[in-house]
Amino acid sequence: MNKAEVLKEIIEQRKSIFPKDYAETEISQEIIEEILNSGTFAPNHKRTKPWRFKIFQGEEKANLAFEMQEIYKSTQAPQTFLEKKYQDIGFKINKADAVVSIVVNFSGMVPEWEEIAAVSMAVQNMYLTCTANGVGCYWSSPKIVDHLKESLTIEENQKCLGLFYMGNLD
């Protein structure tokens, strides 16, 4: 196959794959670095490079799961709290081999929508690189990420756009 055919195949195969379908094996650090690096090649006006990615693995990932569960619990009225949702938050994070926070850094040099678009294109590059490497992934943007400002050390000119879950496939 030529490059255009390979690219077309990867684009057509790209899809969200959820943590319940991830294998128990670890993604190699080399592939994780390749996935994150591919995001940095996204087009961005005035070269602001507005993406900020933080990877969570191991104990840091387990702490993130617990923190998000506690945020959910503390932000729900007792009558709207769902134990299943609480458990699902922890399950998804813990089942993924790696979770990446997706943060946009607003430079003030270009309209905010352009920097959000650049981050979105960076995530699409990551999706395609995951697909090419047989890694399952999906971008989730639950409302509770707004409460992660402190643990993600998000500055005033930044906003968390969600989490990118990754795991090997069987």
Disulfide bonds with the S-S distance in Angstrom:
none
